Amino acid sequence: MAQTPAGSIVRYIPNRGGKTGAFQLNPDELTALPLPNDLYAGSVPLYIDVNRDGRIDLLIGTYYGGIQYYRNTGTSTQPTYQLETKSYGGQTDDFNNRGFSLIAADVNGDERLDLLTAYDNGSLKVFHDFLNQTTLSADSSSVKSPANAVTSLKIGSVPSLAVADLNQDGLPDIVAGTNTGGLRLLLNRSEKLLPSPDTGTETVRVGPNPTDRYVTVTTPSEAEVNLYSLLGQWLGKARSNGTNRYELDFKGLPTGVYLVQIQTASSGKITRKIILR
């Protein structure tokens, strides 16, 4: 994210290296992501499907510590962002919690996205299952010091967060970059939780799991099947492959863990975790 005289700009270069190859980045493919016109300096965007309608919305961590929610009223390919609230989940601006950074990941393995926020004073907060909460409340027991005592862990001023499963234990770890140029690694030692039970799961089949490319979903009635990353990014919709059978193609996606969301009138909304080898 860069600040220019014309305002804030977010750009990325797609990786063409394939699932197992080295990064292949072409500067000519530099692509800009859309941002609201009223975004001010110091804000941090998080692109995520907040209302789970298949379109990527936008959460903004403001420099002053609040969270703004912009709903995508356009399409997935041509988004238009409309401000819904300046205090998402009750998180308002707070002068003592400035320098906001935020990222979403399933940190405890319950197949529900958690929100991680970091602040200018070096503190870190975890809000579990935040997409299903009206008011966000941080879990004070989630962040511990090396001495295993709960504390307001200091990870460095103006931290910027990234998550990835660095030790391949099935749980995402945290890397925090600071304004002095250092990197702090926080290994995830959470106990993996069992997913919350869903009604009607006995009549929904998803497999094979793990998979090398294709996944077939069989449901008791007509369904909508969507594929998401662990960060909540919508990756695509399954195509129908017969009566109440749907097929997901993972071609071009990197190896890792993905979420398949199935919604039917009879079984409600069900989420399954799929491992792509």
N, C-alpha and C positions, 0 to 999 in steps of 0.2 A: 504494500500500500504506500503510495507516494502523495505528498502534498505539492500542488502546483498553484500558480496564480489563478488558474481557472477552477480550483477546488481539489477535492480528494479523488485519487484514481487507484483502482485495484486492477492489476494485470497478472496474467499467468502464462506460462509456456507449457503446452501439453507434452507429456512424456511419450515418445514413440518407440521406446526401447523394448516393448513387449513384456510378458509376465515374468520372465526369468533373466532377461538381458540387462545390460547396463543402461543407465539413463541416456536417452537420445533427445536432446533439446535443440530446436531450431529457432534462433532469435527472430526469424521472419514470421514465425507463428505466434508472436506475442499478441495476446487477446485481452481486451478490457472487459471487466465485469460491471454490470450496471450498479449504480448507487443512487440513493435519494439526492435530490438537489440541495436539500437543506443540511447535509452532513457537514459537521465542523471538524476542525483539526483535532487530532488526538483520539478520534473515535476508532473503534475496532469492529469490523463486520463479521458476522457468522451467518453463512448461507445454509439454511436448514428448513425443511418442510414442517413448520410449526403446527399448522392445523390439519396436516396429513391429508391434503386433497390432491397430492401428486404434483404440486407446483412448489418450487423452492421459494420460501419466504426469507426474510432478513431480520436478524436480531443485531442490534447495534449496542456495543458496550461503549458508553460515553466516557470522555476523559474525566468527568466529574463523578463517575461511579454508578450511574444508573443504567438500566437496560431499556432500549426502545424496540418496539415490535412493528415492523412494516410487513403488511400482508401483500402477497403477490396477487394482484387483480388481473394480470395479463395471462401469459402462457409460459410453459417451461422454456421455450426458445426465445420468446420476446416478453420478458417479465416487466411488469409495471408495479412499483411499490407504493402502497398507500399506508400512511401512518395510522396504526390502530391504538397505540398507547405509548406514552413516554415513560411508563413505569411498569414494565412487564413483570408479572409475578410479585408486584409490590416493591420492586427494586428501584428506588428513586435515587436521584443525585445525592451524594454524600461527600462533603469536602474532605473528610478523614479517610475516604476510600477512593482516592483519585487514581488516574493512570490505568484505566480498566483494560483487561484482556479477558477473552472468554473463548471456550471451545467445548464441543459436545462429544461424549464418548460413553460407551457402556463400561464403566470402571469395575463393576462387581459381578458381571456375567449373568445378570438376571434378564437379559434381552430387552432392557429398557434404558433409554438414553439418559445420562446424567450430564449436568452442566458444571463445568469447572471455571471458576473465575479467579483472577489474580489482580493484585492492586499495587499501586505505587509504593506502598509501605512494605512490600514483600510478602504479604499474607496471601493465602490460598484458601478458597472455599469450594465445597462440593455440594451440589444440590441434586439429590437422587430423584430419578424418574420425573424430571422437571416438566416434561410435556403434558403430564397428567395431573399437575398441581396448579391450583388457582393462585395460591400465595406460596412463594418460594421460601423455604426454611433450610439453612445450611446444616449439614451433618457435622457437628463439631468433633466427632470421633474418627473422621475419615483420614485426617492428616496427622501423622505422628512423627516425633523426633527419632533420631537413631537410638536414644535411650528408651524408646517405646512409651514415652509419656506424651499424652495429648497436649499439644501446644499450638500457638499461633506460629507455625513454621515460617521463617523468613527465607524466601528464595531469591532475594535480590530486588533492587528497585526497578520499577517500570518493567516487570517481567512480560515476556511474550511466550505463549504456551503452544506446544505441539504434543500430539499423542501418537504412540505406536507400540505394538507388542514387541519390545526389543529383545526379550529373553525367551520368546516363544512358549509362554506358559498359558496362553489363552486370555490374558488380561492386559489391557493397554497400560503402558508406562507413560510417564510425563517427562518431557524435556522443557525446561524453562530457560529462555535466553534473557539476559539482563542488559541494561543500557551501558554497562561497562565492557560488554563483549564476551562475558563468560557464559557457560552453559551449566545448568544444574540438572542432574538426573534424579528423578524420584521413581524408584521401583515400586510396582503395585504388589502389595502383599495381602490384598483382600482375600477373604474366603469367598469362593465362587458360590453364588446363590442359585437355587433352582428357579426357573422361570415361574411366574405366577400362573396357576392353572387357568385354562380357558375352557369355556363351555363348548361342547361339541367336538372336542379335539379327537375323539376316538373315531370319527367318521371322516377326518381329513388326513390324507397321506401325502408326504413330501419326500422325494428321494430321487436318485441315490444321495446319500450323505455320509462321507464326503463325496464330491463329484469332481470330474475332470473338465466338464463343460456344461452338460444339460441336466436340468432338474425337472421332474414331472410332478405336478400337483393334482391330486384327485380329491374332489369335494362332493358332498351329498346333494348339492344344488348349484345353480349358476353362481359364479363367484367373480370377484375382482382380485387379481393377484399382482402385487407390485414388489419390486426388488429395491432394497435400500442398502447403503453402506452402513457401517457401525456408527458413523457420524451423522446419520439421518439424511444423507443425500439420496434423492430419488434417482435410480439408475435405469429404470425401464419397467415395462408392463408385460406380463406373460401373454402369449398368443394361445388361442383356443386350439386344442388338438383332439377334438371329439367331444362327446357329451360329458360335461363336467370334468374335463381333463384339460390341463393347461401346461404349457412348456416354457421354461425360462432358459435363455441361452446366455452363458457367461463369457462368450467369446470376447477377447480383448481386455478382460478384467484381470488385475493382478491377483495372485494367490492370496488367500486370507479368509476372513470370516465375513459373511453377509447376512442380512435379514430379509426373509421372505414374509410378506404380510398378506394374509388371505382374509377376505371379508365376504361372508354370505348372509343371506337373510335368516337362515336356520341356525347357524353356528356363531354368528357375530364375527368379531375381529380376532384373528389368531396370528401370532408371529412365530416363525421358526428360524433358528440359526442354521446356516449352511456353510460348510467349509469347502472352499475351492482349492484344489490341489494344484 
